[in-house]
Amino acid sequence: MESSAAREGMTHLFSGLIASGLAVALLFAGGIVAIHLEHTTLPSTAPRLFPLKNQGLAFQRVAAYAPDVLPLYGSSELFIPPVSARASIFFRTAPTGFQVSPVGYGGTPLLIILQKIGALGSDLRGKKVAISLSPGWFLTPHPGWDSYEGNFSVMAASEMAFGTALDFELKRDIASRMLKCPSTLENRPLLEFALRRLASGRWLDRVVFCALWPIGKAQTVLLELQDHFAALNYIRHAGSSPDPRRHSEILDWPKLITKISGPNTTDADEIKKPLTSDEQIAPGGLDRKFRIHMNKAPGWMDLELLLRTLRRVHAQPLLIGMPIAGQFYDQSGISRAAREGYYEKLRALAQRYNFTLIEFKEHDEDPAFLYRHQTHLTAKGWMFYDRALDDFFHGRVPRT
């Protein structure tokens, strides 16, 4: 009787093991199919900007491996306004041999971008990548956390924390910043516990983190599988459009810029008129306040963390920054001399890490480059961006 029960128990055990093995095999087979489709549909998905691409890593990773795709990380300027000169649209057909793959969303802060870069890790080794910098990140001393919460990706944060691309010192500094916004970790006890161990810097906490690492790594594998299946679902429903027909041409950049900067440029009509004399403040009247706010902005700390991360993963970055809307600031009592401090500080950081920087400060008071005080590029602004991206991708010194 006992022998029969034992045999029956063994049969159930083997059946369970076989079922589990088949389930795991099906999951990994599905993942392989998804990865294959991610690569084959890249010409179609690379120029697009959609939530799954921003929150997940599958589409970012396949773009990192593609030799003819330039990832461009940024914020709302990547999709507002919808002008044909926007890089993702302009390079959609790879007129000069490459496409631009935008990654970002409205209000995306640097702390989110550096988590994505850290999560991709060695996938970016030797890869050219562009980072669009918004002046607003560096001019606000006490920014809220709403934009960070809205753009937070548990997958990117987990991959960054449990990945092996970054050293403990860098992870410690990043974790300390991430813990400033505990609301993003409320329902993620494992990630929160791991970040607190990293942020402490104590050797005992590092030992605890290392003991916890296999569990964290297993969790990130599950998140990766979920991401690939979500990508597969996206491709099935939204990625079936035909790939853009590529065509090669020699671009006359001066002619393109002159044409789009001419009097018939529709974007120029959207730029608001200058403030009236009654609204103006004494020239330079707010210079001191501007400098204090700029120097206190946590964006500088996050930028340095991003640059350390880029150097650690051995990426080849282009830092491409929008200029300050000088005309608006002039009328607001902030002089060009005060604003020069912003450009100097930006240059000093880029030079410290020996990274290429284009900040377009020559267009600081160009009313047709930005939509007034907003950090959104006009068609003219995008055309200058496009030329810099094209120069960078092809190994030329980017022009301003």
VOPAGU-2260 file (C-alpha; in pm, 1 decimal, decimal comma):
REM VOPAGU-2260
SITE   aa  ch    i         X         Y         Z
SITE  MET   A    0       0,0       0,0       0,0
SITE  GLU   A    1     276,3     241,1      98,2
SITE  SER   A    2     477,3     141,4    -209,4
SITE  SER   A    3     180,5     219,6    -434,3
SITE  ALA   A    4     134,1     559,3    -270,4
SITE  ALA   A    5     504,1     633,7    -307,1
SITE  ARG   A    6     497,5     543,6    -675,2
SITE  GLU   A    7     193,8     764,0    -723,6
SITE  GLY   A    8     369,5    1049,1    -544,4
SITE  MET   A    9     676,0    1010,3    -762,6
SITE  THR   A   10     456,1    1011,2   -1072,0
SITE  HIS   A   11     294,9    1339,9    -966,3
SITE  LEU   A   12     637,5    1485,2    -889,5
SITE  PHE   A   13     776,4    1394,6   -1230,9
SITE  SER   A   14     461,2    1523,6   -1398,6
SITE  GLY   A   15     499,4    1851,7   -1214,5
SITE  LEU   A   16     865,2    1879,2   -1309,0
SITE  ILE   A   17     789,6    1807,5   -1673,4
SITE  ALA   A   18     507,1    2064,8   -1675,6
SITE  SER   A   19     732,0    2323,3   -1511,5
SITE  GLY   A   20    1009,8    2247,6   -1757,8
SITE  LEU   A   21     774,5    2285,1   -2051,8
SITE  ALA   A   22     644,7    2615,0   -1914,5
SITE  VAL   A   23     998,4    2750,6   -1874,4
SITE  ALA   A   24    1092,2    2627,5   -2222,5
SITE  LEU   A   25     785,6    2795,6   -2373,8
SITE  LEU   A   26     865,4    3120,2   -2192,7
SITE  PHE   A   27    1222,1    3130,1   -2320,8
SITE  ALA   A   28    1112,8    3025,5   -2670,0
SITE  GLY   A   29     863,4    3310,5   -2669,0
SITE  GLY   A   30    1136,5    3544,4   -2552,2
SITE  ILE   A   31    1363,8    3437,2   -2838,0
SITE  VAL   A   32    1083,4    3496,6   -3088,9
SITE  ALA   A   33    1019,0    3840,2   -2938,3
SITE  ILE   A   34    1389,1    3936,1   -2955,3
SITE  HIS   A   35    1403,3    3824,4   -3319,3
SITE  LEU   A   36    1102,7    4042,4   -3404,8
SITE  GLU   A   37    1247,4    4336,4   -3213,0
SITE  HIS   A   38    1554,1    4323,4   -3437,6
SITE  THR   A   39    1369,7    4268,7   -3765,4
SITE  THR   A   40    1117,9    4549,5   -3702,4
SITE  LEU   A   41    1376,1    4799,4   -3574,3
SITE  PRO   A   42    1370,9    5019,4   -3889,1
SITE  SER   A   43    1001,5    5072,8   -3821,6
SITE  THR   A   44    1008,9    5110,1   -3441,4
SITE  ALA   A   45    1335,7    5304,2   -3400,5
SITE  PRO   A   46    1196,8    5647,3   -3503,7
SITE  ARG   A   47     885,5    5606,5   -3290,1
SITE  LEU   A   48     834,9    5732,3   -2936,8
SITE  PHE   A   49     586,3    5529,7   -2732,4
SITE  PRO   A   50     535,6    5444,1   -2362,3
SITE  LEU   A   51     666,2    5085,9   -2377,9
SITE  LYS   A   52     989,7    5203,6   -2538,3
SITE  ASN   A   53    1033,0    5462,6   -2263,9
SITE  GLN   A   54     939,6    5237,8   -1969,5
SITE  GLY   A   55    1092,9    4911,5   -2088,8
SITE  LEU   A   56    1439,1    4826,9   -2213,4
SITE  ALA   A   57    1379,5    4584,1   -2501,8
SITE  PHE   A   58    1349,1    4849,0   -2774,1
SITE  GLN   A   59    1630,8    5055,2   -2622,7
SITE  ARG   A   60    1859,0    4751,9   -2612,8
SITE  VAL   A   61    1799,5    4652,1   -2975,3
SITE  ALA   A   62    1870,7    5013,1   -3080,3
SITE  ALA   A   63    2195,9    5000,8   -2881,6
SITE  TYR   A   64    2311,7    4697,7   -3080,6
SITE  ALA   A   65    2219,1    4843,4   -3420,6
SITE  PRO   A   66    2516,7    5002,9   -3601,2
SITE  ASP   A   67    2292,5    5237,0   -3802,1
SITE  VAL   A   68    2079,3    5375,0   -3516,7
SITE  LEU   A   69    2167,0    5668,0   -3288,4
SITE  PRO   A   70    1978,1    5665,0   -2954,0
SITE  LEU   A   71    1868,5    6011,8   -2843,1
SITE  TYR   A   72    1762,0    6054,3   -2479,7
SITE  GLY   A   73    1574,1    6359,1   -2360,8
SITE  SER   A   74    1243,2    6497,3   -2244,4
SITE  SER   A   75     931,3    6651,7   -2402,7
SITE  GLU   A   76    1138,0    6830,3   -2669,2
SITE  LEU   A   77    1166,6    6490,5   -2842,4
SITE  PHE   A   78     800,9    6502,3   -2947,8
SITE  ILE   A   79     681,5    6862,8   -2901,8
SITE  PRO   A   80     612,5    7024,9   -3142,2
SITE  PRO   A   81     544,4    6770,4   -3419,8
SITE  VAL   A   82     761,5    6933,5   -3687,7
SITE  SER   A   83     916,2    6749,1   -3982,5
SITE  ALA   A   84    1263,3    6870,6   -3882,0
SITE  ARG   A   85    1246,2    6677,5   -3554,4
SITE  ALA   A   86    1535,9    6429,2   -3556,7
SITE  SER   A   87    1326,5    6112,1   -3533,9
SITE  ILE   A   88    1121,9    6225,1   -3836,0
SITE  PHE   A   89    1404,2    6388,2   -4030,8
SITE  PHE   A   90    1626,4    6078,5   -4013,3
SITE  ARG   A   91    1341,5    5827,2   -4043,0
SITE  THR   A   92    1444,2    5721,0   -4393,0
SITE  ALA   A   93    1815,6    5725,4   -4299,1
SITE  PRO   A   94    1906,6    5989,8   -4559,2
SITE  THR   A   95    2267,4    5993,6   -4438,6
SITE  GLY   A   96    2290,7    5628,1   -4337,6
SITE  PHE   A   97    2137,1    5619,3   -3989,4
SITE  GLN   A   98    1812,5    5660,9   -3799,1
SITE  VAL   A   99    1753,5    5840,4   -3469,2
SITE  SER   A  100    1578,8    5646,9   -3191,6
SITE  PRO   A  101    1425,2    5887,0   -2936,6
SITE  VAL   A  102    1372,5    5781,7   -2573,8
SITE  GLY   A  103    1196,2    6010,3   -2328,8
SITE  TYR   A  104     868,7    6160,9   -2218,7
SITE  GLY   A  105     732,6    6485,2   -2080,9
SITE  GLY   A  106     928,3    6604,6   -1780,2
SITE  THR   A  107    1184,1    6322,7   -1792,0
SITE  PRO   A  108    1462,7    6425,1   -1547,5
SITE  LEU   A  109    1829,5    6333,5   -1568,3
SITE  LEU   A  110    1796,5    6090,1   -1278,1
SITE  ILE   A  111    1562,8    5878,7   -1493,8
SITE  ILE   A  112    1791,2    5896,2   -1799,4
SITE  LEU   A  113    2096,4    5782,7   -1602,8
SITE  GLN   A  114    1900,9    5482,0   -1469,6
SITE  LYS   A  115    1825,4    5376,2   -1828,0
SITE  ILE   A  116    2189,9    5417,3   -1928,4
SITE  GLY   A  117    2305,2    5223,9   -1621,9
SITE  ALA   A  118    2049,5    4949,6   -1690,1
SITE  LEU   A  119    2172,0    4901,6   -2047,8
SITE  GLY   A  120    2527,1    4882,3   -1916,4
SITE  SER   A  121    2764,3    4691,4   -2143,5
SITE  ASP   A  122    2511,1    4706,2   -2429,3
SITE  LEU   A  123    2632,0    5064,2   -2476,8
SITE  ARG   A  124    3004,0    4984,2   -2482,2
SITE  GLY   A  125    3155,1    5179,5   -2771,2
SITE  LYS   A  126    2805,1    5294,2   -2875,9
SITE  LYS   A  127    2740,6    5650,7   -2984,7
SITE  VAL   A  128    2451,1    5799,6   -2789,4
SITE  ALA   A  129    2313,9    6154,4   -2770,0
SITE  ILE   A  130    2170,1    6322,6   -2460,1
SITE  SER   A  131    1948,3    6628,1   -2507,6
SITE  LEU   A  132    1993,4    6867,8   -2213,8
SITE  SER   A  133    1717,1    7104,0   -2097,1
SITE  PRO   A  134    1832,0    7424,3   -1922,4
SITE  GLY   A  135    1537,4    7394,9   -1683,2
SITE  TRP   A  136    1707,6    7099,7   -1513,3
SITE  PHE   A  137    1988,7    7328,9   -1398,3
SITE  LEU   A  138    1800,1    7647,1   -1313,6
SITE  THR   A  139    1548,2    7521,3   -1056,3
SITE  PRO   A  140    1684,0    7487,2    -700,2
SITE  HIS   A  141    1392,3    7285,5    -558,7
SITE  PRO   A  142    1225,3    7086,4    -836,3
SITE  GLY   A  143     932,6    6864,1    -743,4
SITE  TRP   A  144     936,3    6488,0    -777,9
SITE  ASP   A  145     617,8    6457,1    -985,9
SITE  SER   A  146     805,1    6420,5   -1315,3
SITE  TYR   A  147    1039,7    6165,5   -1162,0
SITE  GLU   A  148     747,7    5961,2   -1028,7
SITE  GLY   A  149     565,0    5978,2   -1360,5
SITE  ASN   A  150     868,3    5853,4   -1555,5
SITE  PHE   A  151     999,9    5599,8   -1306,1
SITE  SER   A  152    1069,0    5255,2   -1452,5
SITE  VAL   A  153    1100,0    4973,1   -1201,1
SITE  MET   A  154    1267,0    4764,9   -1470,2
SITE  ALA   A  155    1540,2    5020,6   -1540,9
SITE  ALA   A  156    1592,4    5082,2   -1169,7
SITE  SER   A  157    1620,5    4708,8   -1095,8
SITE  GLU   A  158    1853,3    4642,1   -1389,5
SITE  MET   A  159    2073,6    4929,9   -1279,6
SITE  ALA   A  160    2081,8    4819,2    -914,5
SITE  PHE   A  161    2134,6    4446,3    -973,8
SITE  GLY   A  162    2342,3    4477,3   -1290,5
SITE  THR   A  163    2719,7    4448,7   -1290,9
SITE  ALA   A  164    2808,9    4743,3   -1515,5
SITE  LEU   A  165    2841,1    5002,3   -1235,7
SITE  ASP   A  166    3075,3    4993,4    -937,5
SITE  PHE   A  167    2959,6    5012,6    -576,0
SITE  GLU   A  168    3065,1    5376,4    -531,3
SITE  LEU   A  169    2860,2    5492,3    -828,8
SITE  LYS   A  170    2561,9    5278,4    -727,4
SITE  ARG   A  171    2585,3    5423,2    -376,5
SITE  ASP   A  172    2558,7    5780,5    -504,7
SITE  ILE   A  173    2275,6    5698,1    -746,7
SITE  ALA   A  174    2084,5    5502,8    -480,5
SITE  SER   A  175    2114,1    5796,8    -238,9
SITE  ARG   A  176    1945,4    6021,6    -494,9
SITE  MET   A  177    1674,5    5766,5    -575,9
SITE  LEU   A  178    1585,1    5728,6    -207,3
SITE  LYS   A  179    1498,3    6100,6    -197,6
SITE  CYS   A  180    1172,0    5994,8    -364,6
SITE  PRO   A  181    1051,2    5698,6    -153,4
SITE  SER   A  182     703,7    5700,4    -310,8
SITE  THR   A  183     842,1    5519,0    -618,3
SITE  LEU   A  184     953,0    5230,3    -395,7
SITE  GLU   A  185     648,0    5188,5    -171,5
SITE  ASN   A  186     526,9    4866,7    -337,9
SITE  ARG   A  187     873,8    4738,3    -425,4
SITE  PRO   A  188    1026,6    4617,3     -96,9
SITE  LEU   A  189    1309,8    4419,1    -255,9
SITE  LEU   A  190    1428,4    4713,6    -466,1
SITE  GLU   A  191    1394,3    4955,7    -175,9
SITE  PHE   A  192    1587,3    4724,9      58,2
SITE  ALA   A  193    1863,3    4681,1    -203,0
SITE  LEU   A  194    1892,2    5056,7    -263,7
SITE  ARG   A  195    1917,7    5125,5     109,1
SITE  ARG   A  196    2197,7    4871,1     139,2
SITE  LEU   A  197    2378,3    5033,6    -154,1
SITE  ALA   A  198    2325,6    5387,3     -24,9
SITE  SER   A  199    2471,0    5316,6     319,1
SITE  GLY   A  200    2819,1    5243,4     184,8
SITE  ARG   A  201    2900,2    5019,7     483,3
SITE  TRP   A  202    3084,8    4696,2     412,1
SITE  LEU   A  203    2828,4    4487,4     604,7
SITE  ASP   A  204    2546,6    4627,9     391,2
SITE  ARG   A  205    2745,0    4540,1      81,2
SITE  VAL   A  206    2772,2    4183,8     205,9
SITE  VAL   A  207    2395,2    4177,1     259,3
SITE  PHE   A  208    2341,2    4318,8     -89,9
SITE  CYS   A  209    2567,2    4052,4    -242,3
SITE  ALA   A  210    2370,8    3781,5     -58,5
SITE  LEU   A  211    2050,9    3934,7    -191,9
SITE  TRP   A  212    2185,5    3970,0    -544,5
SITE  PRO   A  213    2071,6    3628,8    -684,6
SITE  ILE   A  214    1711,6    3704,0    -584,4
SITE  GLY   A  215    1729,0    4051,1    -737,2
SITE  LYS   A  216    1884,5    3913,9   -1054,9
SITE  ALA   A  217    1610,1    3650,6   -1082,2
SITE  GLN   A  218    1350,4    3924,5   -1049,8
SITE  THR   A  219    1511,3    4128,9   -1327,9
SITE  VAL   A  220    1508,1    3820,6   -1554,6
SITE  LEU   A  221    1132,7    3792,7   -1501,3
SITE  LEU   A  222    1093,2    4165,2   -1572,3
SITE  GLU   A  223    1294,9    4119,6   -1892,8
SITE  LEU   A  224    1066,3    3837,2   -2007,0
SITE  GLN   A  225     760,2    4052,2   -1934,7
SITE  ASP   A  226     918,6    4333,7   -2132,8
SITE  HIS   A  227     987,3    4108,6   -2432,7
SITE  PHE   A  228     631,6    3972,9   -2433,1
SITE  ALA   A  229     496,0    4329,2   -2409,7
SITE  ALA   A  230     721,8    4419,4   -2704,9
SITE  LEU   A  231     589,3    4120,1   -2897,3
SITE  ASN   A  232     234,3    4234,0   -2830,7
SITE  TYR   A  233     319,9    4589,3   -2941,3
SITE  ILE   A  234     478,6    4468,6   -3264,2
SITE  ARG   A  235     177,2    4248,3   -3341,6
SITE  HIS   A  236     -68,0    4536,7   -3300,9
SITE  ALA   A  237     123,4    4855,1   -3379,3
SITE  GLY   A  238     448,1    4747,6   -3543,8
SITE  SER   A  239     305,8    4596,7   -3859,0
SITE  SER   A  240     339,0    4911,1   -4070,5
SITE  PRO   A  241     589,9    4884,7   -4355,2
SITE  ASP   A  242     946,4    4988,1   -4285,9
SITE  PRO   A  243    1039,1    5335,3   -4409,5
SITE  ARG   A  244    1199,1    5318,3   -4752,6
SITE  ARG   A  245    1557,6    5422,7   -4702,9
SITE  HIS   A  246    1724,1    5653,9   -4946,4
SITE  SER   A  247    2070,9    5803,0   -4942,6
SITE  GLU   A  248    2131,7    6165,5   -5034,6
SITE  ILE   A  249    2388,7    6439,2   -4989,5
SITE  LEU   A  250    2241,7    6703,0   -4760,9
SITE  ASP   A  251    2316,3    7070,3   -4814,6
SITE  TRP   A  252    2294,5    7178,9   -4452,4
SITE  PRO   A  253    2346,7    7554,3   -4509,3
SITE  LYS   A  254    2068,2    7550,8   -4766,5
SITE  LEU   A  255    1834,0    7352,7   -4541,0
SITE  ILE   A  256    1898,1    7586,3   -4246,5
SITE  THR   A  257    1854,9    7899,3   -4459,2
SITE  LYS   A  258    1531,6    7766,9   -4604,5
SITE  ILE   A  259    1377,4    7676,8   -4271,4
SITE  SER   A  260    1499,7    8001,8   -4109,8
SITE  GLY   A  261    1345,0    8221,2   -4378,1
SITE  PRO   A  262    1048,6    8458,2   -4343,1
SITE  ASN   A  263     799,4    8191,4   -4455,1
SITE  THR   A  264     884,3    7956,2   -4170,9
SITE  THR   A  265     553,0    7874,5   -4005,0
SITE  ASP   A  266     712,9    7796,9   -3667,7
SITE  ALA   A  267     828,2    8157,4   -3631,7
SITE  ASP   A  268     463,2    8264,5   -3627,2
SITE  GLU   A  269     408,3    8060,3   -3311,4
SITE  ILE   A  270     668,9    8254,3   -3113,7
SITE  LYS   A  271     499,6    8498,0   -2879,1
SITE  LYS   A  272     571,6    8868,0   -2897,8
SITE  PRO   A  273     820,1    9019,1   -2650,1
SITE  LEU   A  274     693,3    9151,2   -2319,4
SITE  THR   A  275     575,2    9513,0   -2311,0
SITE  SER   A  276     792,6    9777,8   -2150,1
SITE  ASP   A  277     559,7    9785,6   -1844,6
SITE  GLU   A  278     635,1    9418,3   -1775,7
SITE  GLN   A  279    1011,4    9449,5   -1805,6
SITE  ILE   A  280    1246,6    9442,6   -1506,6
SITE  ALA   A  281    1567,7    9644,2   -1476,3
SITE  PRO   A  282    1847,4    9481,0   -1680,8
SITE  GLY   A  283    2045,1    9247,2   -1457,7
SITE  GLY   A  284    1814,2    9307,7   -1163,2
SITE  LEU   A  285    1773,5    8936,9   -1095,3
SITE  ASP   A  286    2125,1    8822,4   -1180,6
SITE  ARG   A  287    2218,1    8739,5    -822,0
SITE  LYS   A  288    1901,5    8537,9    -763,5
SITE  PHE   A  289    1956,3    8355,0   -1093,9
SITE  ARG   A  290    2311,5    8253,9    -997,1
SITE  ILE   A  291    2203,8    8134,0    -651,0
SITE  HIS   A  292    1921,5    7923,9    -793,7
SITE  MET   A  293    2143,0    7782,2   -1067,4
SITE  ASN   A  294    2419,0    7677,4    -828,1
SITE  LYS   A  295    2170,8    7509,2    -593,0
SITE  ALA   A  296    1994,1    7309,1    -863,8
SITE  PRO   A  297    2026,2    6932,2    -803,3
SITE  GLY   A  298    2036,1    6884,3   -1180,8
SITE  TRP   A  299    2412,2    6942,1   -1170,9
SITE  MET   A  300    2455,8    6652,0    -929,5
SITE  ASP   A  301    2241,7    6429,5   -1152,2
SITE  LEU   A  302    2432,5    6536,4   -1463,1
SITE  GLU   A  303    2762,3    6440,3   -1302,5
SITE  LEU   A  304    2614,5    6102,5   -1202,6
SITE  LEU   A  305    2502,7    6057,5   -1564,2
SITE  LEU   A  306    2848,7    6143,2   -1696,3
SITE  ARG   A  307    3008,7    5900,3   -1450,6
SITE  THR   A  308    2763,4    5633,5   -1567,9
SITE  LEU   A  309    2837,0    5700,0   -1935,1
SITE  ARG   A  310    3209,1    5675,7   -1868,9
SITE  ARG   A  311    3167,4    5357,9   -1666,7
SITE  VAL   A  312    2971,3    5177,8   -1941,6
SITE  HIS   A  313    3224,1    5304,5   -2201,1
SITE  ALA   A  314    2962,0    5476,9   -2417,5
SITE  GLN   A  315    3052,9    5752,2   -2663,9
SITE  PRO   A  316    2812,9    6035,5   -2578,9
SITE  LEU   A  317    2722,8    6364,5   -2738,6
SITE  LEU   A  318    2579,2    6615,1   -2491,9
SITE  ILE   A  319    2356,3    6841,0   -2696,8
SITE  GLY   A  320    2198,2    7122,0   -2500,9
SITE  MET   A  321    1923,6    7364,1   -2587,4
SITE  PRO   A  322    2020,9    7725,8   -2522,6
SITE  ILE   A  323    1853,7    7942,1   -2261,9
SITE  ALA   A  324    1571,3    8151,3   -2409,0
SITE  GLY   A  325    1780,3    8466,7   -2377,9
SITE  GLN   A  326    1529,0    8718,7   -2509,2
SITE  PHE   A  327    1277,0    8614,2   -2246,1
SITE  TYR   A  328    1541,8    8621,3   -1970,4
SITE  ASP   A  329    1666,6    8963,7   -2081,3
SITE  GLN   A  330    1318,7    9102,8   -2029,6
SITE  SER   A  331    1293,0    8921,5   -1696,7
SITE  GLY   A  332    1596,6    9102,9   -1554,4
SITE  ILE   A  333    1856,9    8828,9   -1606,6
SITE  SER   A  334    2152,0    8946,3   -1814,0
SITE  ARG   A  335    2353,9    8759,9   -2074,8
SITE  ALA   A  336    2656,4    8783,8   -1843,5
SITE  ALA   A  337    2470,9    8592,9   -1571,9
SITE  ARG   A  338    2351,4    8331,1   -1817,8
SITE  GLU   A  339    2708,6    8281,1   -1936,8
SITE  GLY   A  340    2775,9    8120,3   -1599,5
SITE  TYR   A  341    2537,0    7840,3   -1693,6
SITE  TYR   A  342    2721,6    7767,5   -2018,6
SITE  GLU   A  343    3060,3    7780,9   -1844,0
SITE  LYS   A  344    2947,0    7534,9   -1578,2
SITE  LEU   A  345    2809,2    7299,0   -1843,4
SITE  ARG   A  346    3133,7    7315,4   -2043,5
SITE  ALA   A  347    3345,8    7254,5   -1734,2
SITE  LEU   A  348    3158,5    6932,5   -1652,6
SITE  ALA   A  349    3179,5    6802,9   -2008,9
SITE  GLN   A  350    3552,2    6879,6   -2024,8
SITE  ARG   A  351    3611,8    6702,3   -1693,7
SITE  TYR   A  352    3488,5    6379,2   -1851,3
SITE  ASN   A  353    3625,2    6458,3   -2197,7
SITE  PHE   A  354    3280,1    6433,3   -2359,1
SITE  THR   A  355    3164,4    6627,9   -2664,3
SITE  LEU   A  356    2925,1    6912,1   -2581,2
SITE  ILE   A  357    2719,8    7136,6   -2809,0
SITE  GLU   A  358    2516,0    7389,8   -2612,2
SITE  PHE   A  359    2414,9    7635,1   -2891,0
SITE  LYS   A  360    2487,8    7937,5   -2674,6
SITE  GLU   A  361    2521,5    8139,3   -2997,0
SITE  HIS   A  362    2142,0    8109,8   -3019,5
SITE  ASP   A  363    2084,7    8229,8   -2663,1
SITE  GLU   A  364    1902,4    8538,5   -2789,7
SITE  ASP   A  365    1771,5    8389,6   -3114,6
SITE  PRO   A  366    1388,7    8420,2   -3089,3
SITE  ALA   A  367    1337,2    8165,2   -3367,0
SITE  PHE   A  368    1534,4    7881,7   -3204,5
SITE  LEU   A  369    1300,4    7800,9   -2914,9
SITE  TYR   A  370     935,1    7856,4   -2842,9
SITE  ARG   A  371    1006,8    8161,0   -2630,3
SITE  HIS   A  372    1083,4    8050,1   -2270,4
SITE  GLN   A  373     979,7    7688,3   -2324,9
SITE  THR   A  374    1245,6    7421,7   -2369,4
SITE  HIS   A  375    1100,8    7308,4   -2700,9
SITE  LEU   A  376    1279,7    7350,6   -3031,9
SITE  THR   A  377    1128,2    7518,4   -3334,5
SITE  ALA   A  378    1186,6    7373,7   -3681,6
SITE  LYS   A  379    1495,0    7594,1   -3705,8
SITE  GLY   A  380    1624,1    7471,7   -3371,2
SITE  TRP   A  381    1571,1    7111,1   -3476,6
SITE  MET   A  382    1756,6    7164,2   -3802,6
SITE  PHE   A  383    2063,2    7276,4   -3608,6
SITE  TYR   A  384    2019,4    6976,9   -3378,4
SITE  ASP   A  385    1994,4    6747,4   -3682,1
SITE  ARG   A  386    2316,6    6877,6   -3831,4
SITE  ALA   A  387    2500,6    6828,8   -3500,0
SITE  LEU   A  388    2367,4    6472,6   -3469,4
SITE  ASP   A  389    2468,8    6396,7   -3828,3
SITE  ASP   A  390    2819,8    6534,1   -3773,1
SITE  PHE   A  391    2856,2    6335,4   -3450,9
SITE  PHE   A  392    2737,0    6006,7   -3597,6
SITE  HIS   A  393    2975,4    6033,7   -3894,4
SITE  GLY   A  394    3275,8    6124,0   -3681,5
SITE  ARG   A  395    3289,5    6493,3   -3768,6
SITE  VAL   A  396    3315,8    6772,1   -3511,0
SITE  PRO   A  397    2955,5    6881,5   -3446,0
SITE  ARG   A  398    2883,5    7237,2   -3554,6
SITE  THR   A  399    2669,8    7491,1   -3372,0
